[in-house]
């Protein structure tokens, strides 16, 4: 990001994303495994990350315009039920801290 307040391209315009290294290539390949094009995968990734930023700003968890640090993702199992959340005391997740009930949404 080169400017402090960039403007996205107009709706309908193309956006170019360079695959800079094997890591980006591998990540894109993972996002494309369920099917779809590279553009579909990038659109989905942008939407998910934007939702996380928007939520952090809406709840005033971080100052507006500041990128929140994403530390976890929750997903649904194949049958549609939410995946279990690991307990905070689980040693395999040292970055997870106990959350107060008001922080869970």
N, C-alpha and C positions, 0 to 999 in steps of 0.2 A: 504494500500500500504506500503510495507516494504522496498523497495529499491528506490533509487533516479532515476534510469533509468532502469525500468524493461523491459524485453523482453517478448512479447506475445508468447504463445505456437505455435509450428509449425502448418501450415495449415493442417487440417485433424485430429488434436489431440483434445481430449475432454478437456473441461474446467468444473470444478466443482464450483457450486455456492451454498452456504449454505443459507437456509431460516432461518435467525436468530431470527426473531420475527414476531408477528402478522402484524406489519406494512409492512414488506417485503412480507409476504404472501398476504396481501390485495392488495398491489401494483401489484404483479404478477397476481393476479386474475383479476384485472382491465385490464391489458395488454392482457390477454387471452380471454376476453369476446367476441371480434370479431371472435374468432376461432383460431385454431392453438395450438401448443404445448408450453410448458414452454420454450423450446429451441428457438422456433420461436420468442416468445415475447422478450427473452433476446437478441437475435441477432438484432431485430429491435430497441430495446432501445439503444444498444451499437452503432449501426449505426447512429441513430439520435443524440446522445450525441457527437459522434466523429465528425459528420458534424458541430455541433455548435462550438466545440473546434477548428477544422480546419479553419473555417471561421473567428473566432476571431483572430487566429494567422496570417492568410493570410492578413487580413486587419490591422494588427498591433494594434488591439484594446487592447490586453494584450501581455506581453512578451511571446515569444515562450517557451513552456514547462510549463507555468503557467496556472492553471485551471481557465477559465473564470467563473464568477458568472452568471448563467442563471437566468434571471428575468422574462422572458415571453416566450410563445410559440404561434405561429400563425398557424392556421389550416384552411382547406377549409370546407365550408358547404357541406351538402349532395349533392347539385347540382353542386359542383365543384368550386363555386365562393369563393374567399378568405373571411374569417370571418372579420367583421369590426374591426378596431383598436380603442380601447377606446380613447377618447380625453385626452390629458395630464392634463387638468384641472378637470377631473372627480375625485371627492373626494373618490370614492370607489377604486381608484388605486393610492394611494399616492406614491408608489415606481416608477411610470412612470413619467419620466421627458420629457420636450419638446425636440424633436430631430430635428437637423438641416437636411435639405434636403439631404446633402451629406452623412449623416449617415444611410439613409434608402436605403436598397438594395433589 
